[in-house]
Amino acid sequence: MHIPDGFLATPVWATLDVAAAPAVGYLARRAQQGLEQSKVPLLGVMGAFVFAAQMINFPVGMGTSGHLVGAALLAYTLGPAAAGVVLTAILAVQALVFQDGGVLALGANVINMAIAGMLAGYLPMYLWGAGRRRRSAIFLGGFLSVLTAAVLALSELLLSGVAMPAAMLRISLGLFAISAVLEGAITLAIVEALESINPDFVRQPQRSAGWVMTGAGVAAIFLAVVGVAFASTNPDGIWKLADVTGIAPHAKSLFAAPLADYQMGLLQSVWLRKAGAGLAGLGLIYGACVLCGRLLARQRGA
């Protein structure tokens, strides 16, 4: 789902960079209104969990893989504004440290996943989350978050002049739809698991979140250390499309990222390199999200 540098035309990525900055600033101001210092660690834990889950690719068919995006999950557990800020921090760290998604294309990825995808994911929960259709709303939110981000990414590639015949576009949308269904199912399962620990967690996440944070933290470490050993090695939807359309060689990096491709180069085995990079990423994401949260909470107090 992450678009690398080199795939989008300059007017496209530049326009989206310009649009993303004030949009994230607006979300930060909205998040500030309801953010208390006691809730700040939750931002770090949930951000780290989503980062770890994004490392685990699962097969979706035709030699393509997908992974959890987590936009809807973050919106449910943190609120939509804080979710947008946290997912933006995740995307920024992934681009700068792991070379996952472009630096110039960061605005596109933020618009697709942290803003439009997050809002689409939150909408069903906002409309129906308090009634009998709550479980369906949670599933639908996860589904819509991925499908919205995918449609935007494909549109941006089309605007950049990437030739996609109608048949190829239909197949791509079908594969992204499978990923969206899995996102919805995984999101529902995680929310129900969190609420089994604390029934009021999603409705009032700032209260009694200690056990939930412990569970999410342990799960994040497990995914980063153990889960990576079982992750699919197939390319995700964007890279599969790039291979088919012939634009994969256009991908470029502006600098050598320290943990590119989620590998810690000093270690020997492939599993150790991935696990080491995953644990380093957990620390970086937790720290970045907590720092953002503290700055916002401090400004709110001032």
VOBA-1610 file (N, C-alpha, C; in pm, whole numbers, padded with zeros to 5 digits, always signed):
BEGIN
Met+00083-00121+00000Met+00000+00000+00000Met+00086+00126+00000His+00210+00116+00051His+00298+00232+00054His+00353+00260-00086Ile+00335+00380-00135Ile+00387+00419-00266Ile+00531+00468-00250Pro+00626+00410-00321Pro+00764+00456-00311Pro+00788+00579-00398Asp+00902+00642-00380Asp+00941+00750-00469Asp+00972+00694-00607Gly+00937+00773-00709Gly+00962+00733-00846Gly+00840+00684-00920Phe+00733+00653-00848Phe+00611+00603-00912Phe+00515+00715-00950Leu+00516+00824-00874Leu+00423+00933-00897Leu+00491+01048-00972Ala+00415+01112-01060Ala+00466+01230-01129Ala+00485+01344-01029Thr+00581+01432-01058Thr+00612+01541-00966Thr+00490+01625-00929Pro+00407+01667-01025Pro+00289+01747-00984Pro+00196+01673-00889Val+00190+01540-00901Val+00099+01462-00816Val+00153+01456-00674Trp+00278+01411-00657Trp+00329+01398-00520Trp+00347+01535-00455Ala+00384+01637-00532Ala+00402+01770-00474Ala+00269+01827-00424Thr+00164+01811-00504Thr+00032+01858-00463Thr-00015+01788-00337Leu+00008+01658-00329Leu-00036+01582-00211Leu+00048+01615-00089Asp+00177+01644-00107Asp+00259+01690+00006Asp+00205+01821+00062Val+00172+01913-00028Val+00119+02043+00015Val-00015+02025+00086Ala-00098+01934+00036Ala-00230+01912+00097Ala-00220+01840+00231Ala-00124+01749+00244Ala-00115+01668+00366Ala-00073+01750+00487Ala+00015+01846+00468Ala+00068+01921+00582Ala-00041+01992+00662Pro-00125+02075+00601Pro-00230+02138+00682Pro-00336+02039+00732Ala-00358+01931+00657Ala-00456+01832+00701Ala-00410+01765+00830Val-00282+01728+00836Val-00229+01667+00958Val-00226+01770+01072Gly-00194+01895+01038Gly-00197+02000+01138Gly-00335+02018+01198Tyr-00437+02010+01115Tyr-00574+02020+01165Tyr-00608+01903+01256Leu-00568+01781+01216Leu-00593+01665+01301Leu-00521+01679+01435Ala-00400+01732+01431Ala-00323+01751+01554Ala-00396+01847+01648Arg-00451+01955+01593Arg-00525+02050+01678Arg-00651+01986+01735Arg-00718+01904+01653Arg-00838+01835+01703Arg-00801+01732+01810Ala-00691+01660+01788Ala-00648+01561+01886Ala-00612+01627+02018Gln-00558+01745+02009Gln-00514+01819+02128Gln-00629+01847+02223Gln-00750+01866+02170Gln-00864+01905+02253Gln-00902+01798+02355Gly-00887+01672+02318Gly-00930+01566+02410Gly-00816+01481+02463Leu-00692+01528+02446Leu-00577+01446+02483Leu-00527+01483+02622Glu-00526+01385+02710Glu-00472+01404+02844Glu-00339+01330+02855Gln-00256+01376+02949Gln-00125+01314+02966Gln-00136+01165+02996Ser-00241+01124+03065Ser-00256+00984+03101Ser-00282+00896+02979Lys-00329+00956+02868Lys-00359+00880+02748Lys-00240+00869+02654Val-00136+00948+02679Val-00022+00953+02587Val+00046+00817+02567Pro+00073+00739+02674Pro+00136+00608+02651Pro+00054+00517+02561Leu-00079+00531+02563Leu-00164+00448+02478Leu-00136+00476+02330Leu-00108+00601+02297Leu-00074+00635+02159Leu+00051+00558+02116Gly+00151+00554+02204Gly+00275+00483+02172Gly+00254+00333+02157Val+00178+00274+02247Val+00156+00129+02242Val+00077+00089+02119Met-00032+00160+02091Met-00113+00125+01975Met-00038+00154+01845Gly+00042+00260+01843Gly+00124+00286+01726Gly+00224+00176+01703Ala+00288+00129+01809Ala+00386+00021+01797Ala+00318-00108+01753Phe+00198-00135+01804Phe+00127-00256+01765Phe+00093-00253+01616Val+00042-00141+01566Val+00006-00131+01425Val+00132-00143+01338Phe+00241-00082+01380Phe+00367-00095+01306Phe+00408-00242+01295Ala+00402-00314+01407Ala+00440-00455+01405Ala+00347-00536+01316Ala+00217-00507+01323Ala+00121-00579+01240Ala+00145-00552+01092Gln+00187-00431+01058Gln+00213-00398+00918Gln+00334-00474+00863Met+00419-00525+00949Met+00534-00603+00903Met+00494-00743+00856Ile+00374-00789+00895Ile+00334-00926+00867Ile+00247-00929+00742Asn+00307-00960+00629Asn+00232-00972+00504Asn+00164-01109+00496Phe+00041-01110+00445Phe-00033-01236+00427Phe-00071-01248+00280Pro-00075-01371+00227Pro-00107-01389+00084Pro-00253-01357+00056Val-00279-01290-00058Val-00416-01259-00098Val-00449-01315-00236Gly-00355-01389-00296Gly-00381-01453-00424Gly-00300-01395-00537Met-00279-01478-00641Met-00209-01437-00763Met-00069-01381-00734Gly-00002-01444-00637Gly+00134-01403-00605Gly+00145-01267-00539Thr+00036-01222-00478Thr+00032-01090-00414Thr+00004-01106-00265Ser+00056-01014-00187Ser+00032-01017-00042Ser-00028-00884+00003Gly-00078-00884+00123Gly-00129-00763+00185Gly-00087-00760+00331His-00118-00652+00398His-00089-00644+00541His-00189-00551+00607Leu-00201-00562+00736Leu-00290-00473+00810Leu-00244-00330+00794Val-00337-00240+00765Val-00306-00096+00762Val-00328-00036+00900Gly-00438-00072+00963Gly-00461-00031+01101Gly-00526+00104+01118Ala-00568+00170+01009Ala-00628+00303+01021Ala-00758+00299+01101Ala-00845+00203+01069Ala-00971+00193+01142Ala-00947+00152+01287Leu-00857+00059+01309Leu-00827+00015+01446Leu-00780+00132+01531Leu-00690+00214+01478Leu-00642+00329+01553Leu-00754+00430+01577Ala-00840+00448+01476Ala-00950+00543+01493Ala-01045+00498+01604Tyr-01069+00367+01614Tyr-01159+00316+01718Tyr-01099+00329+01857Thr-00970+00306+01868Thr-00907+00299+02000Thr-00851+00432+02049Leu-00819+00523+01956Leu-00760+00651+01995Leu-00847+00770+01963Gly-00949+00749+01880Gly-01025+00860+01825Gly-00966+00898+01690Pro-01047+00951+01598Pro-00999+00974+01462Pro-00885+01074+01452Ala-00889+01182+01527Ala-00784+01284+01515Ala-00650+01228+01562Ala-00647+01168+01680Ala-00522+01112+01731Ala-00474+00998+01642Ala-00567+00921+01586Ala-00530+00812+01496Ala-00457+00865+01374Gly-00506+00976+01317Gly-00439+01034+01201Gly-00297+01078+01233Val-00278+01136+01351Val-00144+01180+01392Val-00052+01060+01411Val-00101+00957+01479Val-00019+00838+01506Val+00018+00767+01376Leu-00079+00750+01285Leu-00049+00681+01160Leu+00046+00764+01073Thr+00036+00895+01080Thr+00132+00981+01009Thr+00273+00960+01064Ala+00285+00951+01196Ala+00416+00926+01257Ala+00472+00791+01212Ile+00386+00689+01206Ile+00429+00557+01160Ile+00479+00564+01017Leu+00403+00628+00930Leu+00441+00638+00789Leu+00572+00715+00772Ala+00591+00819+00851Ala+00714+00897+00842Ala+00835+00814+00884Val+00823+00741+00994Val+00934+00656+01039Val+00962+00546+00938Gln+00857+00486+00883Gln+00877+00381+00782Gln+00951+00434+00660Ala+00918+00555+00616Ala+00984+00612+00499Ala+01129+00648+00527Leu+01154+00708+00642Leu+01287+00760+00673Leu+01384+00653+00723Val+01333+00555+00794Val+01420+00456+00858Val+01420+00322+00784Phe+01305+00283+00731Phe+01291+00149+00673Phe+01278+00150+00520Gln+01278+00267+00460Gln+01263+00281+00315Gln+01136+00212+00266Asp+01032+00219+00346Asp+00902+00162+00313Asp+00807+00278+00284Gly+00787+00306+00156Gly+00715+00426+00117Gly+00814+00539+00093Gly+00784+00623-00005Gly+00878+00728-00042Gly+00876+00847+00051Val+00987+00919+00054Val+00995+01043+00130Val+00920+01153+00056Leu+00943+01164-00075Leu+00868+01261-00155Leu+00721+01223-00166Ala+00694+01093-00166Ala+00556+01044-00176Ala+00490+01031-00039Leu+00553+01083+00066Leu+00496+01070+00200Leu+00359+01136+00208Gly+00343+01252+00144Gly+00213+01319+00147Gly+00104+01233+00087Ala+00136+01163-00022Ala+00037+01074-00085Ala-00001+00962+00010Asn+00098+00899+00073Asn+00069+00789+00164Asn-00009+00837+00287Val+00022+00957+00335Val-00050+01012+00449Val-00196+01040+00411Ile-00216+01104+00295Ile-00353+01132+00249Ile-00431+01002+00232Asn-00367+00903+00169Asn-00437+00777+00138Asn-00475+00700+00262Met-00380+00682+00353Met-00402+00594+00467Met-00437+00666+00596Ala-00360+00768+00632Ala-00377+00832+00764Ala-00492+00931+00767Ile-00536+00979+00650Ile-00645+01078+00649Ile-00770+01019+00584Ala-00768+00998+00452Ala-00889+00948+00385Ala-00923+00807+00431Gly-00824+00717+00436Gly-00851+00581+00480Gly-00899+00576+00623Met-00838+00658+00709Met-00879+00660+00850Met-01021+00711+00865Leu-01055+00820+00795Leu-01190+00876+00806Leu-01295+00780+00750Ala-01264+00715+00638Ala-01356+00616+00582Ala-01375+00500+00679Gly-01267+00460+00748Gly-01277+00352+00845Gly-01356+00390+00969Tyr-01350+00516+01007Tyr-01419+00559+01129Tyr-01567+00584+01106Leu-01606+00617+00982Leu-01743+00656+00953Leu-01848+00552+00995Pro-01833+00423+00959Pro-01935+00325+01002Pro-01948+00315+01154Met-01835+00325+01224Met-01839+00318+01369Met-01910+00441+01426Tyr-01887+00555+01365Tyr-01952+00679+01409Tyr-02103+00671+01388Leu-02144+00611+01277Leu-02287+00605+01244Leu-02361+00495+01319Trp-02298+00379+01330Trp-02370+00261+01382Trp-02301+00193+01500Gly-02194+00252+01551Gly-02114+00185+01654Gly-02183+00168+01787Ala-02289+00243+01812Ala-02356+00235+01941Ala-02477+00142+01939Gly-02509+00084+01826Gly-02629+00003+01815Gly-02602-00144+01792Arg-02704-00214+01743Arg-02695-00358+01723Arg-02600-00395+01608Arg-02577-00299+01519Arg-02491-00327+01404Arg-02345-00293+01432Arg-02309-00291+01559Arg-02173-00248+01596Arg-02065-00338+01536Arg-02084-00469+01545Arg-01983-00561+01491Arg-01970-00543+01340Ser-02082-00527+01273Ser-02078-00503+01129Ser-02010-00370+01097Ala-02032-00269+01182Ala-01970-00139+01161Ala-01818-00148+01175Ile-01773-00224+01273Ile-01628-00240+01293Ile-01566-00308+01172Phe-01629-00416+01126Phe-01579-00487+01008Phe-01581-00396+00886Leu-01692-00327+00864Leu-01705-00242+00746Leu-01603-00129+00749Gly-01575-00076+00868Gly-01475+00030+00879Gly-01338-00017+00835Gly-01297-00134+00880Gly-01169-00188+00835Gly-01166-00209+00686Phe-01276-00262+00631Phe-01286-00286+00487Phe-01273-00155+00409Leu-01351-00054+00449Leu-01351+00073+00376Leu-01218+00147+00388Ser-01150+00132+00501Ser-01023+00204+00518Ser-00921+00159+00414Val-00915+00030+00388Val-00819-00022+00290Val-00865+00006+00147Leu-00993-00016+00121Leu-01042+00005-00015Leu-01030+00151-00057Thr-01058+00242+00036Thr-01045+00385+00005Thr-00901+00421-00026Ala-00809+00375+00059Ala-00667+00403+00036Ala-00620+00343-00096Ala-00668+00223-00129Ala-00627+00157-00253Ala-00677+00232-00376Val-00803+00275-00372Val-00859+00348-00485Val-00783+00479-00507Leu-00750+00546-00399Leu-00673+00671-00410Leu-00535+00644-00468Ala-00469+00539-00421Ala-00335+00507-00471Ala-00339+00475-00621Leu-00437+00396-00663Leu-00450+00364-00805Leu-00480+00490-00886Ser-00562+00579-00833Ser-00595+00703-00903Ser-00471+00790-00919Glu-00388+00794-00816Glu-00266+00875-00823Glu-00168+00819-00925Leu-00162+00687-00935Leu-00076+00626-01036Leu-00129+00655-01177Leu-00259+00649-01193Leu-00319+00682-01322Leu-00292+00827-01360Leu-00307+00918-01264Leu-00279+01059-01289Leu-00133+01083-01322Ser-00047+00993-01276Ser+00096+01005-01303Ser+00135+00944-01436Gly+00037+00895-01511Gly+00065+00842-01644Gly+00097+00695-01649Val+00073+00622-01540Val+00097+00477-01541Val-00016+00411-01620Ala+00022+00339-01724Ala-00078+00276-01811Ala-00132+00149-01746Met-00262+00148-01720Met-00328+00032-01661Met-00451-00002-01743Pro-00446-00107-01824Pro-00566-00149-01898Pro-00680-00183-01802Ala-00801-00180-01853Ala-00919-00202-01770Ala-00913-00337-01698Ala-00868-00440-01767Ala-00861-00573-01705Ala-00762-00573-01588Met-00647-00508-01608Met-00548-00501-01500Met-00602-00423-01382Leu-00675-00316-01411Leu-00731-00235-01303Leu-00834-00314-01224Arg-00917-00393-01293Arg-01016-00475-01223Arg-00950-00579-01135Ile-00844-00642-01185Ile-00773-00742-01105Ile-00711-00677-00981Ser-00650-00561-01000Ser-00588-00491-00888Ser-00692-00456-00782Leu-00806-00404-00826Leu-00912-00371-00731Leu-00964-00495-00660Gly-00972-00606-00733Gly-01016-00731-00671Gly-00921-00778-00562Leu-00791-00769-00589Leu-00692-00811-00490Leu-00694-00717-00369Phe-00709-00588-00395Phe-00718-00494-00283Phe-00847-00519-00204Ala-00954-00561-00271Ala-01079-00591-00200Ala-01061-00710-00106Ile-00982-00809-00150Ile-00954-00924-00062Ile-00877-00876+00061Ser-00777-00791+00038Ser-00703-00733+00151Ser-00797-00657+00244Ala-00894-00585+00184Ala-00988-00507+00264Ala-01077-00597+00350Val-01121-00710+00293Val-01201-00805+00370Val-01121-00859+00488Leu-00996-00894+00463Leu-00910-00944+00571Leu-00884-00835+00674Glu-00868-00711+00630Glu-00850-00598+00724Glu-00972-00587+00814Gly-01091-00596+00756Gly-01212-00587+00836Gly-01221-00699+00939Ala-01190-00821+00897Ala-01197-00935+00988Ala-01094-00924+01100Ile-00971-00883+01064Ile-00865-00870+01165Ile-00898-00757+01262Thr-00948-00645+01209Thr-00985-00532+01294Thr-01092-00573+01394Leu-01194-00644+01347Leu-01301-00690+01437Leu-01245-00783+01543Ala-01158-00876+01504Ala-01101-00970+01600Ala-01017-00899+01706Ile-00940-00798+01665Ile-00855-00726+01760Ile-00941-00644+01856Val-01041-00575+01803Val-01128-00495+01890Val-01198-00584+01992Glu-01247-00699+01948Glu-01314-00790+02042Glu-01216-00846+02145Ala-01092-00870+02103Ala-00991-00917+02199Ala-00960-00809+02302Leu-00948-00685+02258Leu-00922-00575+02351Leu-01039-00557+02448Glu-01160-00570+02396Glu-01277-00553+02483Glu-01300-00672+02574Ser-01241-00787+02541Ser-01249-00900+02634Ser-01161-00874+02757Ile-01057-00793+02737Ile-00972-00754+02849Ile-01036-00642+02929Asn-01091-00544+02857Asn-01158-00430+02920Asn-01280-00394+02837Pro-01401-00431+02881Pro-01522-00410+02800Pro-01546-00265+02760Asp-01495-00169+02837Asp-01519-00028+02808Asp-01404+00037+02734Phe-01306-00044+02690Phe-01184+00016+02638Phe-01208+00103+02514Val-01280+00052+02415Val-01299+00128+02292Val-01388+00249+02315Arg-01488+00236+02403Arg-01577+00349+02429Arg-01508+00455+02514Gln-01425+00412+02610Gln-01353+00506+02696Gln-01209+00457+02713Pro-01127+00468+02608Pro-00994+00410+02611Pro-00899+00474+02710Gln-00929+00596+02756Gln-00837+00661+02847Gln-00848+00606+02989Arg-00953+00527+03014Arg-00974+00476+03149Arg-00936+00329+03158Ser-00862+00295+03260Ser-00827+00156+03291Ser-00770+00083+03170Ala-00675+00147+03103Ala-00618+00087+02983Ala-00491+00009+03012Gly-00455-00006+03139Gly-00328-00069+03174Gly-00312-00209+03119Trp-00412-00295+03143Trp-00403-00433+03095Trp-00409-00440+02942Val-00486-00351+02884Val-00494-00347+02738Val-00359-00309+02679Met-00295-00208+02736Met-00164-00167+02686Met-00062-00278+02703Thr-00070-00350+02814Thr+00022-00462+02834Thr+00000-00570+02728Gly-00127-00604+02705Gly-00157-00706+02604Gly-00115-00663+02465Ala-00144-00537+02428Ala-00105-00488+02295Ala+00046-00481+02281Gly+00114-00443+02389Gly+00260-00436+02384Gly+00324-00573+02367Val+00274-00672+02441Val+00325-00808+02427Val+00298-00862+02288Ala+00177-00834+02236Ala+00142-00879+02101Ala+00232-00815+01997Ala+00265-00687+02015Ala+00353-00618+01920Ala+00492-00681+01918Ile+00545-00712+02035Ile+00677-00776+02043Ile+00673-00914+01979Phe+00566-00989+02005Phe+00552-01122+01945Phe+00549-01114+01793Leu+00473-01020+01739Leu+00465-01006+01594Leu+00600-00967+01536Ala+00671-00877+01603Ala+00799-00829+01551Ala+00907-00936+01558Val+00899-01022+01657Val+01006-01122+01675Val+00970-01256+01612Val+00847-01302+01632Val+00806-01434+01586Val+00728-01426+01454Gly+00635-01331+01447Gly+00549-01323+01330Gly+00623-01300+01201Val+00733-01225+01205Val+00806-01195+01081Val+00861-01322+01016Ala+00882-01427+01096Ala+00935-01551+01040Ala+00833-01620+00950Phe+00706-01587+00966Phe+00601-01653+00889Phe+00534-01559+00788Ala+00585-01436+00775Ala+00525-01340+00684Ala+00547-01382+00539Ser+00447-01352+00455Ser+00459-01383+00313Ser+00568-01298+00249Thr+00641-01359+00158Thr+00746-01286+00085Thr+00696-01233-00050Asn+00569-01258-00083Asn+00513-01206-00207Asn+00504-01053-00201Pro+00517-00985-00314Pro+00504-00840-00314Pro+00362-00797-00280Asp+00349-00676-00222Asp+00214-00628-00193Asp+00150-00575-00321Gly+00027-00525-00308Gly-00050-00487-00426Gly+00017-00382-00512Ile+00076-00281-00450Ile+00142-00174-00525Ile+00263-00227-00600Trp+00346-00307-00535Trp+00466-00358-00599Trp+00433-00462-00706Lys+00329-00541-00683Lys+00286-00636-00786Lys+00240-00561-00910Leu+00163-00456-00889Leu+00117-00375-01001Leu+00235-00309-01072Ala+00334-00265-00994Ala+00453-00203-01053Ala+00529-00303-01140Asp+00538-00428-01094Asp+00605-00531-01175Asp+00531-00554-01306Val+00399-00562-01299Val+00318-00592-01418Val+00322-00476-01517Thr+00315-00354-01467Thr+00312-00237-01556Thr+00451-00195-01601Gly+00554-00251-01539Gly+00690-00218-01580Gly+00749-00093-01517Ile+00685-00039-01413Ile+00738+00081-01350Ile+00826+00051-01228Ala+00838-00078-01194Ala+00918-00112-01076Ala+01060-00055-01082Pro+01128-00056-01199Pro+01263+00002-01204Pro+01266+00153-01178His+01151+00219-01182His+01147+00363-01157His+01160+00397-01009Ala+01144+00298-00922Ala+01153+00323-00779Ala+01293+00373-00744Lys+01298+00472-00658Lys+01426+00529-00619Lys+01422+00567-00471Ser+01538+00580-00413Ser+01548+00624-00275Ser+01640+00746-00270Leu+01605+00841-00187Leu+01682+00965-00178Leu+01809+00948-00097Phe+01810+00848-00009Phe+01928+00822+00075Phe+01921+00678+00123Ala+02030+00630+00178Ala+02035+00493+00228Ala+01972+00488+00367Ala+01855+00430+00377Ala+01787+00418+00506Ala+01861+00319+00594Pro+01871+00347+00725Pro+01950+00261+00813Pro+01899+00117+00826Leu+01767+00098+00816Leu+01709-00037+00831Leu+01623-00069+00709Ala+01678-00042+00590Ala+01603-00060+00466Ala+01553-00203+00454Asp+01430-00217+00403Asp+01366-00346+00382Asp+01350-00423+00513Tyr+01343-00349+00625Tyr+01323-00410+00757Tyr+01432-00514+00785Gln+01556-00474+00764Gln+01670-00563+00787Gln+01774-00490+00871Met+01820-00555+00978Met+01930-00502+01057Met+02056-00573+01009Gly+02134-00505+00927Gly+02241-00569+00850Gly+02351-00633+00931Leu+02372-00591+01056Leu+02484-00645+01135Leu+02460-00789+01180Leu+02337-00834+01178Leu+02305-00967+01228Leu+02317-01070+01116Gln+02329-01197+01153Gln+02364-01302+01057Gln+02244-01357+00982Ser+02150-01416+01053Ser+02040-01484+00985Ser+01934-01385+00939Val+01855-01425+00841Val+01748-01340+00790Val+01647-01310+00900Trp+01612-01413+00977Trp+01514-01393+01084Trp+01566-01294+01188Leu+01693-01306+01228Leu+01749-01213+01326Leu+01753-01071+01272Arg+01784-01056+01143Arg+01788-00922+01085Arg+01649-00858+01087Lys+01548-00938+01053Lys+01412-00884+01053Lys+01361-00859+01195Ala+01386-00953+01285Ala+01342-00936+01423Ala+01412-00817+01489Gly+01542-00803+01463Gly+01615-00689+01518Gly+01561-00557+01468Ala+01533-00551+01336Ala+01476-00429+01279Ala+01336-00403+01336Gly+01260-00512+01354Gly+01126-00496+01410Gly+01128-00439+01551Leu+01217-00492+01635Leu+01226-00442+01772Leu+01274-00297+01775Ala+01370-00265+01688Ala+01415-00126+01678Ala+01300-00036+01635Gly+01221-00085+01540Gly+01106-00008+01493Gly+01003+00015+01601Leu+00978-00087+01683Leu+00883-00071+01793Leu+00926+00043+01885Gly+01055+00045+01918Gly+01106+00152+02004Gly+01093+00289+01940Leu+01127+00296+01811Leu+01119+00425+01741Leu+00975+00474+01731Ile+00885+00385+01693Ile+00745+00424+01678Ile+00685+00463+01813Tyr+00712+00384+01915Tyr+00661+00418+02049Tyr+00712+00556+02090Gly+00841+00579+02073Gly+00898+00707+02112Gly+00841+00822+02032Ala+00825+00805+01900Ala+00771+00912+01816Ala+00628+00945+01853Cys+00546+00842+01876Cys+00405+00865+01910Cys+00391+00929+02048Val+00470+00882+02143Val+00465+00941+02277Val+00512+01086+02274Leu+00617+01113+02198Leu+00666+01251+02187Leu+00558+01342+02128Cys+00494+01297+02020Cys+00385+01376+01961Cys+00274+01397+02062Gly+00239+01291+02134Gly+00132+01302+02231Gly+00164+01398+02344Arg+00286+01393+02392Arg+00325+01483+02501Arg+00325+01628+02455Leu+00373+01652+02333Leu+00372+01789+02281Leu+00230+01842+02269Leu+00141+01759+02219Leu+00002+01801+02203Leu-00065+01822+02339Ala-00041+01730+02433Ala-00102+01742+02564Ala-00047+01864+02638Arg+00082+01892+02620Arg+00143+02008+02685Arg+00084+02137+02632Gln+00066+02143+02499Gln+00007+02262+02440Gln-00138+02280+02484Arg-00207+02167+02503Arg-00345+02174+02552Arg-00349+02232+02692Gly-00254+02186+02776Gly-00247+02237+02912Gly-00212+02385+02917Ala-00125+02428+02824Ala-00086+02568+02820Ala-00201+02657+02775
//
